[in-house]
Amino acid sequence: MEPRTFNTEIPGYVIYVRDGDKAQGSWARVFIYAQQRDGSTRVVTARSGRIDSSREKSELVLSDAVAMKIPSAGSTEHNYVLSD
């Protein structure tokens, strides 16, 4: 991830990393926007993060993260959900 740019390489996600260390592959002040299949939106913020990779898969690792689900405009759901 390039710090201070919006990244859309992962389909369905927009990731913004405010600060980072490219040599170590670590990020600071992370913002993630994801449109869900049900039409809702998931927003995640984290103090820090990185991508751990192995031969078969990659995993997004976040620290001090907070996630919020925002219902779709046509949803009858009226509550916002915050989760760790």
Distance bins in CASP14 RR format, pairs under 12 A and 6 or more apart:
PFRMAT RR
TARGET T0000
AUTHOR 0000-0000-0000
RMODE 2
METHOD distances of the structure
MODEL  1
1 7 1 0 1 0 0 0 0 0 0 0 0
1 8 0 0 0 0 0 1 0 0 0 0 0
1 9 0 0 0 0 1 0 0 0 0 0 0
1 10 0 0 0 0 0 1 0 0 0 0 0
1 13 0 0 0 0 0 1 0 0 0 0 0
1 14 0 0 0 0 0 1 0 0 0 0 0
1 15 1 0 0 1 0 0 0 0 0 0 0
1 16 0 0 0 0 1 0 0 0 0 0 0
1 17 1 0 1 0 0 0 0 0 0 0 0
1 18 0 0 0 0 0 1 0 0 0 0 0
1 19 0 0 0 0 0 1 0 0 0 0 0
1 20 1 0 0 1 0 0 0 0 0 0 0
1 21 0 0 0 0 0 1 0 0 0 0 0
1 22 0 0 0 0 1 0 0 0 0 0 0
1 25 0 0 0 0 1 0 0 0 0 0 0
1 26 0 0 0 0 0 1 0 0 0 0 0
1 27 1 0 0 1 0 0 0 0 0 0 0
1 28 0 0 0 0 0 1 0 0 0 0 0
1 29 0 0 0 0 0 1 0 0 0 0 0
1 30 0 0 0 0 1 0 0 0 0 0 0
1 31 0 0 0 0 0 1 0 0 0 0 0
1 32 0 0 0 0 0 1 0 0 0 0 0
1 49 0 0 0 0 1 0 0 0 0 0 0
1 50 0 0 0 0 1 0 0 0 0 0 0
1 51 1 0 0 1 0 0 0 0 0 0 0
1 60 0 0 0 0 0 1 0 0 0 0 0
2 8 0 0 0 0 0 1 0 0 0 0 0
2 9 0 0 0 0 0 1 0 0 0 0 0
2 15 0 0 0 0 0 1 0 0 0 0 0
2 16 0 0 0 0 0 1 0 0 0 0 0
2 17 1 0 0 1 0 0 0 0 0 0 0
2 18 0 0 0 0 0 1 0 0 0 0 0
2 19 0 0 0 0 0 1 0 0 0 0 0
2 20 0 0 0 0 1 0 0 0 0 0 0
2 22 0 0 0 0 1 0 0 0 0 0 0
2 25 0 0 0 0 0 1 0 0 0 0 0
2 27 0 0 0 0 0 1 0 0 0 0 0
3 15 0 0 0 0 0 1 0 0 0 0 0
3 16 0 0 0 0 1 0 0 0 0 0 0
3 17 1 0 1 0 0 0 0 0 0 0 0
3 18 1 0 0 1 0 0 0 0 0 0 0
3 19 1 0 1 0 0 0 0 0 0 0 0
3 20 1 0 1 0 0 0 0 0 0 0 0
3 21 0 0 0 0 1 0 0 0 0 0 0
3 22 1 0 0 1 0 0 0 0 0 0 0
3 25 0 0 0 0 0 1 0 0 0 0 0
3 26 0 0 0 0 0 1 0 0 0 0 0
3 27 1 0 0 1 0 0 0 0 0 0 0
3 28 0 0 0 0 1 0 0 0 0 0 0
3 29 0 0 0 0 1 0 0 0 0 0 0
3 30 0 0 0 0 0 1 0 0 0 0 0
4 15 0 0 0 0 0 1 0 0 0 0 0
4 16 1 0 0 1 0 0 0 0 0 0 0
4 17 1 0 0 1 0 0 0 0 0 0 0
4 18 1 0 0 1 0 0 0 0 0 0 0
4 19 1 0 0 1 0 0 0 0 0 0 0
4 20 0 0 0 0 1 0 0 0 0 0 0
4 27 0 0 0 0 0 1 0 0 0 0 0
4 28 0 0 0 0 0 1 0 0 0 0 0
4 29 0 0 0 0 0 1 0 0 0 0 0
4 31 0 0 0 0 0 1 0 0 0 0 0
5 14 0 0 0 0 0 1 0 0 0 0 0
5 15 0 0 0 0 1 0 0 0 0 0 0
5 16 1 0 0 1 0 0 0 0 0 0 0
5 17 1 0 0 1 0 0 0 0 0 0 0
5 18 0 0 0 0 0 1 0 0 0 0 0
5 19 0 0 0 0 0 1 0 0 0 0 0
5 20 0 0 0 0 0 1 0 0 0 0 0
5 27 0 0 0 0 0 1 0 0 0 0 0
5 31 0 0 0 0 0 1 0 0 0 0 0
6 13 0 0 0 0 0 1 0 0 0 0 0
6 14 1 0 1 0 0 0 0 0 0 0 0
6 15 1 0 0 1 0 0 0 0 0 0 0
6 16 1 0 1 0 0 0 0 0 0 0 0
6 17 0 0 0 0 1 0 0 0 0 0 0
6 18 0 0 0 0 0 1 0 0 0 0 0
6 31 0 0 0 0 1 0 0 0 0 0 0
6 32 0 0 0 0 0 1 0 0 0 0 0
6 33 0 0 0 0 1 0 0 0 0 0 0
7 13 0 0 0 0 1 0 0 0 0 0 0
7 14 1 0 0 1 0 0 0 0 0 0 0
7 15 1 0 1 0 0 0 0 0 0 0 0
7 16 1 0 0 1 0 0 0 0 0 0 0
7 17 1 0 0 1 0 0 0 0 0 0 0
7 27 0 0 0 0 0 1 0 0 0 0 0
7 30 0 0 0 0 0 1 0 0 0 0 0
7 31 0 0 0 0 0 1 0 0 0 0 0
7 32 0 0 0 0 1 0 0 0 0 0 0
7 33 0 0 0 0 0 1 0 0 0 0 0
7 51 0 0 0 0 0 1 0 0 0 0 0
7 60 0 0 0 0 0 1 0 0 0 0 0
8 14 1 0 1 0 0 0 0 0 0 0 0
8 15 1 0 0 1 0 0 0 0 0 0 0
8 16 0 0 0 0 0 1 0 0 0 0 0
8 32 0 0 0 0 0 1 0 0 0 0 0
8 33 0 0 0 0 1 0 0 0 0 0 0
8 34 0 0 0 0 0 1 0 0 0 0 0
8 35 0 0 0 0 0 1 0 0 0 0 0
9 15 0 0 0 0 1 0 0 0 0 0 0
9 51 0 0 0 0 0 1 0 0 0 0 0
9 58 0 0 0 0 0 1 0 0 0 0 0
10 32 0 0 0 0 1 0 0 0 0 0 0
10 33 0 0 0 0 0 1 0 0 0 0 0
10 34 0 0 0 0 1 0 0 0 0 0 0
10 35 0 0 0 0 0 1 0 0 0 0 0
10 51 0 0 0 0 1 0 0 0 0 0 0
10 58 0 0 0 0 1 0 0 0 0 0 0
10 60 0 0 0 0 1 0 0 0 0 0 0
11 34 0 0 0 0 0 1 0 0 0 0 0
11 35 0 0 0 0 0 1 0 0 0 0 0
12 32 0 0 0 0 0 1 0 0 0 0 0
12 33 0 0 0 0 1 0 0 0 0 0 0
12 34 1 0 0 1 0 0 0 0 0 0 0
12 35 1 0 1 0 0 0 0 0 0 0 0
12 36 0 0 0 0 1 0 0 0 0 0 0
12 37 0 0 0 0 0 1 0 0 0 0 0
12 39 0 0 0 0 0 1 0 0 0 0 0
12 41 0 0 0 0 0 1 0 0 0 0 0
12 42 0 0 0 0 0 1 0 0 0 0 0
13 30 0 0 0 0 0 1 0 0 0 0 0
13 31 0 0 0 0 0 1 0 0 0 0 0
13 32 1 0 0 1 0 0 0 0 0 0 0
13 33 1 0 0 1 0 0 0 0 0 0 0
13 34 1 0 1 0 0 0 0 0 0 0 0
13 35 0 0 0 0 1 0 0 0 0 0 0
13 36 0 0 0 0 0 1 0 0 0 0 0
13 41 0 0 0 0 0 1 0 0 0 0 0
13 42 0 0 0 0 1 0 0 0 0 0 0
13 43 0 0 0 0 0 1 0 0 0 0 0
13 44 0 0 0 0 1 0 0 0 0 0 0
13 60 0 0 0 0 1 0 0 0 0 0 0
14 30 0 0 0 0 0 1 0 0 0 0 0
14 31 0 0 0 0 1 0 0 0 0 0 0
14 32 1 0 0 1 0 0 0 0 0 0 0
14 33 1 0 1 0 0 0 0 0 0 0 0
14 34 1 0 0 1 0 0 0 0 0 0 0
14 35 0 0 0 0 1 0 0 0 0 0 0
14 41 0 0 0 0 0 1 0 0 0 0 0
14 42 0 0 0 0 0 1 0 0 0 0 0
14 43 0 0 0 0 0 1 0 0 0 0 0
14 44 0 0 0 0 0 1 0 0 0 0 0
15 27 0 0 0 0 1 0 0 0 0 0 0
15 29 0 0 0 0 0 1 0 0 0 0 0
15 30 1 0 0 1 0 0 0 0 0 0 0
15 31 1 0 0 1 0 0 0 0 0 0 0
15 32 1 0 1 0 0 0 0 0 0 0 0
15 33 1 0 0 1 0 0 0 0 0 0 0
15 34 0 0 0 0 1 0 0 0 0 0 0
15 43 0 0 0 0 0 1 0 0 0 0 0
15 44 0 0 0 0 1 0 0 0 0 0 0
15 45 0 0 0 0 0 1 0 0 0 0 0
15 46 0 0 0 0 0 1 0 0 0 0 0
15 49 0 0 0 0 0 1 0 0 0 0 0
15 50 0 0 0 0 0 1 0 0 0 0 0
15 51 0 0 0 0 1 0 0 0 0 0 0
15 60 0 0 0 0 1 0 0 0 0 0 0
15 62 0 0 0 0 0 1 0 0 0 0 0
16 27 0 0 0 0 1 0 0 0 0 0 0
16 28 0 0 0 0 0 1 0 0 0 0 0
16 29 0 0 0 0 1 0 0 0 0 0 0
16 30 1 0 0 1 0 0 0 0 0 0 0
16 31 1 0 1 0 0 0 0 0 0 0 0
16 32 1 0 0 1 0 0 0 0 0 0 0
16 33 0 0 0 0 1 0 0 0 0 0 0
16 43 0 0 0 0 0 1 0 0 0 0 0
16 44 0 0 0 0 0 1 0 0 0 0 0
16 45 0 0 0 0 1 0 0 0 0 0 0
16 46 0 0 0 0 0 1 0 0 0 0 0
17 25 0 0 0 0 0 1 0 0 0 0 0
17 26 0 0 0 0 1 0 0 0 0 0 0
17 27 1 0 1 0 0 0 0 0 0 0 0
17 28 1 0 0 1 0 0 0 0 0 0 0
17 29 1 0 0 1 0 0 0 0 0 0 0
17 30 1 0 1 0 0 0 0 0 0 0 0
17 31 1 0 0 1 0 0 0 0 0 0 0
17 32 0 0 0 0 1 0 0 0 0 0 0
17 45 0 0 0 0 0 1 0 0 0 0 0
17 46 0 0 0 0 1 0 0 0 0 0 0
17 47 0 0 0 0 0 1 0 0 0 0 0
17 48 0 0 0 0 1 0 0 0 0 0 0
17 49 0 0 0 0 1 0 0 0 0 0 0
17 50 0 0 0 0 1 0 0 0 0 0 0
17 51 0 0 0 0 0 1 0 0 0 0 0
17 60 0 0 0 0 0 1 0 0 0 0 0
17 62 0 0 0 0 0 1 0 0 0 0 0
18 27 0 0 0 0 1 0 0 0 0 0 0
18 28 1 0 0 1 0 0 0 0 0 0 0
18 29 1 1 0 0 0 0 0 0 0 0 0
18 30 1 0 0 1 0 0 0 0 0 0 0
18 31 1 0 0 1 0 0 0 0 0 0 0
18 45 0 0 0 0 0 1 0 0 0 0 0
18 46 0 0 0 0 0 1 0 0 0 0 0
18 47 0 0 0 0 0 1 0 0 0 0 0
18 48 0 0 0 0 0 1 0 0 0 0 0
18 49 0 0 0 0 0 1 0 0 0 0 0
19 25 0 0 0 0 0 1 0 0 0 0 0
19 26 0 0 0 0 1 0 0 0 0 0 0
19 27 1 0 0 1 0 0 0 0 0 0 0
19 28 1 0 1 0 0 0 0 0 0 0 0
19 29 1 0 1 0 0 0 0 0 0 0 0
19 30 0 0 0 0 1 0 0 0 0 0 0
19 31 0 0 0 0 0 1 0 0 0 0 0
19 47 0 0 0 0 0 1 0 0 0 0 0
19 48 0 0 0 0 1 0 0 0 0 0 0
19 49 0 0 0 0 0 1 0 0 0 0 0
20 26 1 0 0 1 0 0 0 0 0 0 0
20 27 1 0 1 0 0 0 0 0 0 0 0
20 28 1 0 1 0 0 0 0 0 0 0 0
20 29 0 0 0 0 1 0 0 0 0 0 0
20 30 0 0 0 0 1 0 0 0 0 0 0
20 48 0 0 0 0 1 0 0 0 0 0 0
20 49 0 0 0 0 1 0 0 0 0 0 0
20 50 0 0 0 0 1 0 0 0 0 0 0
21 27 0 0 0 0 1 0 0 0 0 0 0
21 28 0 0 0 0 1 0 0 0 0 0 0
21 48 0 0 0 0 0 1 0 0 0 0 0
21 49 0 0 0 0 0 1 0 0 0 0 0
21 50 0 0 0 0 1 0 0 0 0 0 0
22 50 0 0 0 0 0 1 0 0 0 0 0
24 48 0 0 0 0 0 1 0 0 0 0 0
24 49 0 0 0 0 0 1 0 0 0 0 0
24 50 0 0 0 0 1 0 0 0 0 0 0
24 51 0 0 0 0 0 1 0 0 0 0 0
25 48 0 0 0 0 0 1 0 0 0 0 0
25 49 0 0 0 0 1 0 0 0 0 0 0
25 50 1 0 1 0 0 0 0 0 0 0 0
25 51 1 0 0 1 0 0 0 0 0 0 0
25 52 0 0 0 0 0 1 0 0 0 0 0
25 53 0 0 0 0 0 1 0 0 0 0 0
25 61 0 0 0 0 0 1 0 0 0 0 0
26 46 0 0 0 0 0 1 0 0 0 0 0
26 47 0 0 0 0 0 1 0 0 0 0 0
26 48 1 0 0 1 0 0 0 0 0 0 0
26 49 1 0 0 1 0 0 0 0 0 0 0
26 50 1 0 1 0 0 0 0 0 0 0 0
26 51 0 0 0 0 1 0 0 0 0 0 0
26 52 0 0 0 0 0 1 0 0 0 0 0
26 61 0 0 0 0 1 0 0 0 0 0 0
26 62 0 0 0 0 0 1 0 0 0 0 0
26 63 0 0 0 0 1 0 0 0 0 0 0
27 45 0 0 0 0 0 1 0 0 0 0 0
27 46 0 0 0 0 1 0 0 0 0 0 0
27 47 0 0 0 0 1 0 0 0 0 0 0
27 48 1 0 0 1 0 0 0 0 0 0 0
27 49 1 0 1 0 0 0 0 0 0 0 0
27 50 1 0 0 1 0 0 0 0 0 0 0
27 51 0 0 0 0 1 0 0 0 0 0 0
27 60 0 0 0 0 1 0 0 0 0 0 0
27 61 0 0 0 0 1 0 0 0 0 0 0
27 62 0 0 0 0 1 0 0 0 0 0 0
27 63 0 0 0 0 1 0 0 0 0 0 0
27 65 0 0 0 0 0 1 0 0 0 0 0
28 45 0 0 0 0 0 1 0 0 0 0 0
28 46 0 0 0 0 1 0 0 0 0 0 0
28 47 1 0 0 1 0 0 0 0 0 0 0
28 48 1 0 1 0 0 0 0 0 0 0 0
28 49 1 0 0 1 0 0 0 0 0 0 0
28 50 0 0 0 0 0 1 0 0 0 0 0
28 62 0 0 0 0 0 1 0 0 0 0 0
28 63 0 0 0 0 1 0 0 0 0 0 0
28 64 0 0 0 0 0 1 0 0 0 0 0
29 45 0 0 0 0 1 0 0 0 0 0 0
29 46 1 0 0 1 0 0 0 0 0 0 0
29 47 1 0 0 1 0 0 0 0 0 0 0
29 48 1 0 0 1 0 0 0 0 0 0 0
29 49 0 0 0 0 1 0 0 0 0 0 0
29 62 0 0 0 0 0 1 0 0 0 0 0
29 63 0 0 0 0 0 1 0 0 0 0 0
29 64 0 0 0 0 0 1 0 0 0 0 0
29 65 0 0 0 0 0 1 0 0 0 0 0
30 43 0 0 0 0 0 1 0 0 0 0 0
30 44 1 0 0 1 0 0 0 0 0 0 0
30 45 1 0 0 1 0 0 0 0 0 0 0
30 46 1 0 1 0 0 0 0 0 0 0 0
30 47 1 0 0 1 0 0 0 0 0 0 0
30 48 1 0 0 1 0 0 0 0 0 0 0
30 49 1 0 1 0 0 0 0 0 0 0 0
30 50 0 0 0 0 1 0 0 0 0 0 0
30 51 0 0 0 0 0 1 0 0 0 0 0
30 60 0 0 0 0 1 0 0 0 0 0 0
30 61 0 0 0 0 0 1 0 0 0 0 0
30 62 1 0 0 1 0 0 0 0 0 0 0
30 63 0 0 0 0 1 0 0 0 0 0 0
30 64 0 0 0 0 1 0 0 0 0 0 0
30 65 1 0 0 1 0 0 0 0 0 0 0
30 66 0 0 0 0 0 1 0 0 0 0 0
30 67 0 0 0 0 0 1 0 0 0 0 0
31 42 0 0 0 0 0 1 0 0 0 0 0
31 43 1 0 0 1 0 0 0 0 0 0 0
31 44 1 0 0 1 0 0 0 0 0 0 0
31 45 1 0 1 0 0 0 0 0 0 0 0
31 46 0 0 0 0 1 0 0 0 0 0 0
31 47 0 0 0 0 0 1 0 0 0 0 0
31 49 0 0 0 0 0 1 0 0 0 0 0
31 62 0 0 0 0 0 1 0 0 0 0 0
31 65 0 0 0 0 0 1 0 0 0 0 0
31 66 0 0 0 0 0 1 0 0 0 0 0
31 67 0 0 0 0 0 1 0 0 0 0 0
31 68 0 0 0 0 0 1 0 0 0 0 0
32 41 0 0 0 0 0 1 0 0 0 0 0
32 42 1 0 0 1 0 0 0 0 0 0 0
32 43 1 0 0 1 0 0 0 0 0 0 0
32 44 1 0 1 0 0 0 0 0 0 0 0
32 45 1 0 0 1 0 0 0 0 0 0 0
32 46 1 0 0 1 0 0 0 0 0 0 0
32 49 0 0 0 0 0 1 0 0 0 0 0
32 60 0 0 0 0 1 0 0 0 0 0 0
32 62 0 0 0 0 1 0 0 0 0 0 0
32 65 0 0 0 0 1 0 0 0 0 0 0
32 66 0 0 0 0 0 1 0 0 0 0 0
32 67 0 0 0 0 1 0 0 0 0 0 0
32 68 0 0 0 0 0 1 0 0 0 0 0
33 40 0 0 0 0 0 1 0 0 0 0 0
33 41 1 0 0 1 0 0 0 0 0 0 0
33 42 1 0 0 1 0 0 0 0 0 0 0
33 43 1 0 1 0 0 0 0 0 0 0 0
33 44 0 0 0 0 1 0 0 0 0 0 0
33 45 0 0 0 0 0 1 0 0 0 0 0
33 67 0 0 0 0 0 1 0 0 0 0 0
33 68 0 0 0 0 0 1 0 0 0 0 0
33 70 0 0 0 0 0 1 0 0 0 0 0
34 40 0 0 0 0 1 0 0 0 0 0 0
34 41 1 0 0 1 0 0 0 0 0 0 0
34 42 1 0 1 0 0 0 0 0 0 0 0
34 43 1 0 0 1 0 0 0 0 0 0 0
34 44 1 0 0 1 0 0 0 0 0 0 0
34 60 0 0 0 0 0 1 0 0 0 0 0
34 67 0 0 0 0 1 0 0 0 0 0 0
34 68 0 0 0 0 0 1 0 0 0 0 0
34 69 0 0 0 0 1 0 0 0 0 0 0
34 70 0 0 0 0 0 1 0 0 0 0 0
35 41 1 0 1 0 0 0 0 0 0 0 0
35 42 0 0 0 0 1 0 0 0 0 0 0
35 43 0 0 0 0 0 1 0 0 0 0 0
35 69 0 0 0 0 0 1 0 0 0 0 0
35 70 0 0 0 0 0 1 0 0 0 0 0
35 72 0 0 0 0 1 0 0 0 0 0 0
36 42 1 0 1 0 0 0 0 0 0 0 0
36 43 0 0 0 0 0 1 0 0 0 0 0
36 67 0 0 0 0 0 1 0 0 0 0 0
36 68 0 0 0 0 0 1 0 0 0 0 0
36 69 1 0 0 1 0 0 0 0 0 0 0
36 70 0 0 0 0 1 0 0 0 0 0 0
36 71 0 0 0 0 1 0 0 0 0 0 0
36 72 0 0 0 0 1 0 0 0 0 0 0
36 75 0 0 0 0 0 1 0 0 0 0 0
37 72 0 0 0 0 0 1 0 0 0 0 0
38 69 0 0 0 0 1 0 0 0 0 0 0
38 70 0 0 0 0 0 1 0 0 0 0 0
38 71 0 0 0 0 1 0 0 0 0 0 0
38 72 1 0 0 1 0 0 0 0 0 0 0
38 74 0 0 0 0 0 1 0 0 0 0 0
38 75 0 0 0 0 1 0 0 0 0 0 0
38 77 0 0 0 0 1 0 0 0 0 0 0
39 69 0 0 0 0 0 1 0 0 0 0 0
39 70 0 0 0 0 1 0 0 0 0 0 0
39 71 0 0 0 0 1 0 0 0 0 0 0
39 72 1 1 0 0 0 0 0 0 0 0 0
39 73 0 0 0 0 1 0 0 0 0 0 0
39 74 0 0 0 0 1 0 0 0 0 0 0
39 75 1 0 0 1 0 0 0 0 0 0 0
39 77 0 0 0 0 0 1 0 0 0 0 0
40 67 0 0 0 0 0 1 0 0 0 0 0
40 68 0 0 0 0 0 1 0 0 0 0 0
40 69 1 0 1 0 0 0 0 0 0 0 0
40 70 1 0 0 1 0 0 0 0 0 0 0
40 71 1 0 1 0 0 0 0 0 0 0 0
40 72 1 0 1 0 0 0 0 0 0 0 0
40 73 0 0 0 0 1 0 0 0 0 0 0
40 74 0 0 0 0 0 1 0 0 0 0 0
40 75 1 0 0 1 0 0 0 0 0 0 0
40 77 0 0 0 0 1 0 0 0 0 0 0
40 79 0 0 0 0 0 1 0 0 0 0 0
40 80 0 0 0 0 0 1 0 0 0 0 0
40 81 0 0 0 0 1 0 0 0 0 0 0
41 67 0 0 0 0 0 1 0 0 0 0 0
41 68 0 0 0 0 1 0 0 0 0 0 0
41 69 1 0 0 1 0 0 0 0 0 0 0
41 70 1 0 1 0 0 0 0 0 0 0 0
41 71 0 0 0 0 1 0 0 0 0 0 0
41 72 1 0 0 1 0 0 0 0 0 0 0
41 73 0 0 0 0 0 1 0 0 0 0 0
41 75 0 0 0 0 0 1 0 0 0 0 0
41 80 0 0 0 0 0 1 0 0 0 0 0
41 81 0 0 0 0 0 1 0 0 0 0 0
42 65 0 0 0 0 0 1 0 0 0 0 0
42 66 0 0 0 0 0 1 0 0 0 0 0
42 67 1 0 0 1 0 0 0 0 0 0 0
42 68 1 0 0 1 0 0 0 0 0 0 0
42 69 1 0 1 0 0 0 0 0 0 0 0
42 70 1 0 0 1 0 0 0 0 0 0 0
42 71 0 0 0 0 0 1 0 0 0 0 0
42 72 0 0 0 0 0 1 0 0 0 0 0
42 80 0 0 0 0 0 1 0 0 0 0 0
42 81 0 0 0 0 1 0 0 0 0 0 0
42 82 0 0 0 0 0 1 0 0 0 0 0
42 83 0 0 0 0 1 0 0 0 0 0 0
43 65 0 0 0 0 0 1 0 0 0 0 0
43 66 0 0 0 0 1 0 0 0 0 0 0
43 67 1 0 0 1 0 0 0 0 0 0 0
43 68 1 0 1 0 0 0 0 0 0 0 0
43 69 0 0 0 0 1 0 0 0 0 0 0
43 70 1 0 0 1 0 0 0 0 0 0 0
43 80 0 0 0 0 1 0 0 0 0 0 0
43 81 0 0 0 0 0 1 0 0 0 0 0
43 82 0 0 0 0 1 0 0 0 0 0 0
43 83 0 0 0 0 0 1 0 0 0 0 0
44 60 0 0 0 0 1 0 0 0 0 0 0
44 62 1 0 0 1 0 0 0 0 0 0 0
44 63 0 0 0 0 0 1 0 0 0 0 0
44 64 0 0 0 0 0 1 0 0 0 0 0
44 65 1 0 1 0 0 0 0 0 0 0 0
44 66 1 0 0 1 0 0 0 0 0 0 0
44 67 1 0 1 0 0 0 0 0 0 0 0
44 68 1 0 0 1 0 0 0 0 0 0 0
44 69 0 0 0 0 0 1 0 0 0 0 0
44 70 0 0 0 0 0 1 0 0 0 0 0
44 82 0 0 0 0 0 1 0 0 0 0 0
44 83 0 0 0 0 1 0 0 0 0 0 0
44 84 0 0 0 0 0 1 0 0 0 0 0
45 62 0 0 0 0 1 0 0 0 0 0 0
45 63 0 0 0 0 0 1 0 0 0 0 0
45 64 0 0 0 0 1 0 0 0 0 0 0
45 65 1 0 0 1 0 0 0 0 0 0 0
45 66 1 0 1 0 0 0 0 0 0 0 0
45 67 0 0 0 0 1 0 0 0 0 0 0
45 68 0 0 0 0 1 0 0 0 0 0 0
45 82 0 0 0 0 0 1 0 0 0 0 0
45 84 0 0 0 0 0 1 0 0 0 0 0
46 60 0 0 0 0 1 0 0 0 0 0 0
46 61 0 0 0 0 1 0 0 0 0 0 0
46 62 1 1 0 0 0 0 0 0 0 0 0
46 63 1 0 0 1 0 0 0 0 0 0 0
46 64 1 0 0 1 0 0 0 0 0 0 0
46 65 1 1 0 0 0 0 0 0 0 0 0
46 66 1 0 0 1 0 0 0 0 0 0 0
46 67 0 0 0 0 1 0 0 0 0 0 0
46 84 0 0 0 0 0 1 0 0 0 0 0
47 62 0 0 0 0 1 0 0 0 0 0 0
47 63 1 0 1 0 0 0 0 0 0 0 0
47 64 1 1 0 0 0 0 0 0 0 0 0
47 65 1 0 0 1 0 0 0 0 0 0 0
47 66 0 0 0 0 1 0 0 0 0 0 0
48 60 0 0 0 0 0 1 0 0 0 0 0
48 61 0 0 0 0 1 0 0 0 0 0 0
48 62 1 0 0 1 0 0 0 0 0 0 0
48 63 1 0 1 0 0 0 0 0 0 0 0
48 64 1 0 0 1 0 0 0 0 0 0 0
48 65 0 0 0 0 1 0 0 0 0 0 0
49 59 0 0 0 0 0 1 0 0 0 0 0
49 60 1 0 0 1 0 0 0 0 0 0 0
49 61 1 0 1 0 0 0 0 0 0 0 0
49 62 1 0 1 0 0 0 0 0 0 0 0
49 63 1 0 0 1 0 0 0 0 0 0 0
49 64 0 0 0 0 1 0 0 0 0 0 0
49 65 0 0 0 0 1 0 0 0 0 0 0
50 58 0 0 0 0 0 1 0 0 0 0 0
50 59 0 0 0 0 1 0 0 0 0 0 0
50 60 0 0 0 0 1 0 0 0 0 0 0
50 61 1 0 1 0 0 0 0 0 0 0 0
50 62 0 0 0 0 1 0 0 0 0 0 0
50 63 0 0 0 0 1 0 0 0 0 0 0
51 57 0 0 0 0 0 1 0 0 0 0 0
51 58 1 0 1 0 0 0 0 0 0 0 0
51 59 1 0 0 1 0 0 0 0 0 0 0
51 60 1 0 1 0 0 0 0 0 0 0 0
51 61 1 0 0 1 0 0 0 0 0 0 0
51 62 0 0 0 0 0 1 0 0 0 0 0
52 58 1 0 0 1 0 0 0 0 0 0 0
52 59 1 0 1 0 0 0 0 0 0 0 0
52 60 0 0 0 0 1 0 0 0 0 0 0
52 61 1 0 1 0 0 0 0 0 0 0 0
52 62 0 0 0 0 0 1 0 0 0 0 0
53 59 1 0 0 1 0 0 0 0 0 0 0
53 60 0 0 0 0 0 1 0 0 0 0 0
53 61 0 0 0 0 0 1 0 0 0 0 0
62 84 0 0 0 0 0 1 0 0 0 0 0
63 84 0 0 0 0 0 1 0 0 0 0 0
64 84 0 0 0 0 1 0 0 0 0 0 0
65 82 0 0 0 0 0 1 0 0 0 0 0
65 83 0 0 0 0 1 0 0 0 0 0 0
65 84 1 0 0 1 0 0 0 0 0 0 0
66 80 0 0 0 0 0 1 0 0 0 0 0
66 81 0 0 0 0 0 1 0 0 0 0 0
66 82 1 0 0 1 0 0 0 0 0 0 0
66 83 1 0 0 1 0 0 0 0 0 0 0
66 84 1 0 0 1 0 0 0 0 0 0 0
67 80 0 0 0 0 0 1 0 0 0 0 0
67 81 0 0 0 0 1 0 0 0 0 0 0
67 82 1 0 0 1 0 0 0 0 0 0 0
67 83 1 0 1 0 0 0 0 0 0 0 0
67 84 1 0 0 1 0 0 0 0 0 0 0
68 79 0 0 0 0 0 1 0 0 0 0 0
68 80 1 0 0 1 0 0 0 0 0 0 0
68 81 1 0 0 1 0 0 0 0 0 0 0
68 82 1 0 1 0 0 0 0 0 0 0 0
68 83 1 0 0 1 0 0 0 0 0 0 0
68 84 0 0 0 0 0 1 0 0 0 0 0
69 75 0 0 0 0 0 1 0 0 0 0 0
69 77 0 0 0 0 1 0 0 0 0 0 0
69 79 0 0 0 0 1 0 0 0 0 0 0
69 80 1 0 0 1 0 0 0 0 0 0 0
69 81 1 0 1 0 0 0 0 0 0 0 0
69 82 0 0 0 0 1 0 0 0 0 0 0
69 83 1 0 0 1 0 0 0 0 0 0 0
70 77 0 0 0 0 1 0 0 0 0 0 0
70 78 0 0 0 0 0 1 0 0 0 0 0
70 79 0 0 0 0 0 1 0 0 0 0 0
70 80 1 0 0 1 0 0 0 0 0 0 0
70 81 0 0 0 0 1 0 0 0 0 0 0
70 82 0 0 0 0 0 1 0 0 0 0 0
71 77 1 0 1 0 0 0 0 0 0 0 0
71 78 1 0 0 1 0 0 0 0 0 0 0
71 79 1 0 0 1 0 0 0 0 0 0 0
71 80 1 0 0 1 0 0 0 0 0 0 0
71 81 0 0 0 0 1 0 0 0 0 0 0
72 78 0 0 0 0 0 1 0 0 0 0 0
END
